[in-house]
Structures are given as structure tokens and as C-alpha cells.
Amino acid sequence: MTQRKSSLPSLFSPSLFPEDGVTLHCFRRRREIHRRKLAWMIGGKMAEEQPSNSNVAESFSFPGVKHQDSCWSDIDIAGFQTVLDRQANLIRRLIWLVVLTICFALMLLQTLDRLNYYLTLPVSTTVRVIRNDSLIFPSITLCPYRDTLTRDATHLDLEKLQSLYETNFPGGEDFNDPVEAMYKLADMYDVVTLWKLSGWELENEISSCLQARLNCTQNGQVERIFTVLGYCLHFPGQPVTVSGHFYGFNIKLCNKDNATDKINRFYMMISDRYSTHDIRALTHGFFLEQGWNKEVAVSLKHFQAENKNHAPCSPDQSMTVSRCISQCFHKTLVEKTGCRMPYMNLFNFTSVPYCNTSQQLRLAEDLQKDLLWEGRGWHPASCQCGYASTCSQYLYETSSDTFARHDECAQYKVYFIDMTYEETKEEFAYDIISLLCDIGGTLGLLLGASVLTVIQFVDALSRQIAKCLMKTPELVKRQKSSMFNIVQTIVKPNEY
């Protein structure tokens, strides 16, 4: 049996070189045909003998032969396939590579900018004036005015103090100095008991009290509380449905004719229902003497804030700035004295005993004067309460007018101007939907891509990584071999 020679001509066959009468053009054409036939036979033989190792054929690129099972063939970004095509013109590939790189860099910068802006939680603020059928009236705290916070007894009723002193020291010294008598009694009573037994009873000073034309002392809404000014009366805010001068809070204070010790000056604080009154009564109020009237017009403002990283707030409406400042002040005073005053009744300090000696009381009063009046050793700014506030807060804006009376009484009038309130509301201005829209617009404008294109890219990248990890050392070695060795290994002469 005779053997036929292989149909594959030798790459260096003399018949491929130009002979006499053969033009250079014909030579190049015959060489191209020979090369294409060689590439086709290599691909076919490898598919028959090694179907599982198709990567060997893919590792070589021949003009006119495209490998359809490439991991990146499904990416639809303009110019991306041109960059990967080894048969394309080099300059064309470089131009597309530069264009895609610039567009990708701009897309990445724009995406990072939008993402950083989203993480700052930007808000937009809207202000509206709303008319309502009812409004919450502010809480009102009425106290006797105290000139100073140390070494005085103006926050105590001298008649009651003298009676208590004579009861405990019947054969002792005469009641000459109220301050020294107070400190002597402090060795027998704790400070809260002393204030209760000898404090002012402002109920006896009230000549009339009306709130929305109802008697405010008979509806069970009056409370006695302690503040830094002494024993005070507190009127909690109630909903009102009518505004105007004659439908607010009206209280008239007159001294008894037979009283030897009189309250000549008063202090009134207006606040919302959640604010503390212990030390705030000293700074947020109106001073009034007997023989004068004070009219206070009130307008309501409602602030609705969003909880942000740089300005956090609490949904609990009792978490106010005034409560935070009070806790900070109480902590400072307790650390330096080891006891607490009657107005220090917050939950964190209920286990601390009241001051029950004259030495502790002197130290506490000296400290509260230094801390509150002089500002030595403590300041509200040091408490870091700027963001310790509630997200929903009601504030009362006031404007007052004072004029003289023709008797020895003092009168307060507090009322709403009208039934409208101002609402200031924060809303997040850039949510997740806006972020996705901006990123999608950037992808479409600069790369002509969409979410599905991104998924295609991730899928192709994962397949390429998996393919690289699954390559065997023998296969890698074969891919690095020369074309001549592959041809000699795979393409063999056919035998008959």
C-alpha cells in the first residue's frame, strides 16, 4: 500500500517562494492561503483530539479566525471588542483604549462624588405657616426672685424660718440673722426638708388665676416644684382653642395685708412641656416687681429635624438640650460636694443623698454661685450638648411689654397672638433612588452601559478568573510552546 503525503504543505516549501515569472503579489496571496489552511487544520485537529482543552487554540490568534467562546465576547460597551481584537489596526486599538480609559476614569470620579454626597445625608429645609384648631399652651413656672445664690435666705419665708428655729432652739439665741439660723437648722434637717418647712407658699400670694377663663388653681393642674430659685409653682401647658389677650394665662399676685414678710419681686419662666426648670429658671424668664403688669405675647414654632451623622438627634422628645445641661451641672456639683440640692431630682442622681449638714450646704451654695453666676469651673458649652436634642421640638417665641399699676399687686398675662404656628421641617434631599439615577446616567453618558452591562462585565471577569485558576501546569506548558511544536504534535500525515 502506498502512502500519500500530507495535504499540509511545509511552511518552508520552495513552492511558496517566488520563482521566475511569479510576481510578488501572487507569492503573498499563496502564502496567505497556506497560512489560513494551516490555522484551520490546527483548530480542527485540536477540537477532535482534545475537546476539553480548547484553550490551546485560543491562546493563539490567527487573522481571519475568531474564537467565539471568549469570556469577554458578550460585553456590549462601544470599542471594548475593538481593544481586545488582535487583528484590528494597532492605532485604532490604542485610540479606543485611550477613549475608554478616559471615560471610565470620569465615570469613576463622578460616581465617587455622588456617593460621598449621599453619605453626607444632605437635607432640604421647608418653612410653612400652618393654622391649627388647637395649640399647646406653654408651661409656666412662677418663683420668688432671688438676688444671689449663696449666703442669703431670700428664697425662704422668714416667718416660717423663725418659727422653725424657735421650735428647735427654744432656749437658744434670739432669731437675729436668718442666714445663720438657716445653717444651724441645716445640721438638724436635710436641705429638702428645710426648704419644704420654711419655703415660700406662693399659693397664698395669688389673688386670681385664670387660664382660658377657667380657674387654674382649682383644676388640679398646679404643681409645686424645686428650682435653683427656691420653692416654685408650675402650671403645665394645656391645649387651647382660642387665642387673644383675654383667653390666655392671667395671674394676679398680691401680698396679704397682715403679712410682716412680703414677696416684692417675682420671676416667671415660659417653656415647653419637656424642658427642665431646675437651673433654667435662672436665665429663661421675666422679672416683675409689685406695682407692675407684664403682658407676654407668644408664638409657637415647631422644628422637625432628621437624624444625621454630623447632627444627631433623638426621637425621644424628653431628650432636650436643657436636660443635658442640667445633668452636666448636677454631675459637677455632686462630684465636688458629695451631696445634692433639692432641685437636683433627675433620674441619674436620685441615689445621691441631699445635703444634710451646714458645711455641705455652705459648700453647695458657694459652688452653685461660682458655677451659675460667676461661670468659674463650669460652663454650658463644656457639656457638649449642642446635638443632644430631640428631633421634634416645640419652641415658644415671646415678646413682652411692661407698664405700671396703681396698687401693690403684680400681674402676668400670657397669650397666643393667633392660632397659627411656624413649622420648620427637614427632609433628606438625596435618597438612594437619586443616587442610583445619577450613577446610571453617568454610566450611560460616558460608557453607553447599563446595569445589565455591569452584570455582564462581572460575569465575564468571574469566568476568566475561574478559567485561569482551573488551568493545569501541563496545559500552561503546552500553551507556551512554539507553533512548530504544536503542528508537529497534532498534525500528522494521513496513512492509507
Secondary structure, 3 states (H helix, E strand, C coil): CCCCCCCCCCCCCHHHCCCCCCCHHHHHHHHHHHHHHHHHHHHHHHHHHCCCCCHHHHCCCCCCCCCCCCCCCCCCCCCHHHHHCCCCCHHHHHHHHHHHHHHHHHHHHHHHHHHHHHHCCCEEEEEEEEECCCEECCEEEEEECCCCCCCCCCCECHHHHHHHHHHHCCCCCCCCCHHHHHHHHHCCCCHHHHHHHHECCHHHHEEEEEECCEECCCCCCCEEEEECCEEEEEECCCEECCCCCCCCEEEEEECCCCCCCCCCEEEEEEECCCCCCCCHHHCCCEEEECCEEEEEEEEEEEEECCCCCCCCCECCCCCCHHHHHHHHHHHHHHHHHCCECCCCCCHHHCCCCECCCHHHHHHHHHHHHHHHHHCCCCCHHHHCCCCCCECEEEEEEEEEEEEECCCCEEEEEEEEEEEEEEEEEEEECCCHHHHHHHHHHHHHHHHCCCHHHHHHHHHHHHHHHHHHHCCCHHHHHHHCCCHHHHHHHHCCCCCC
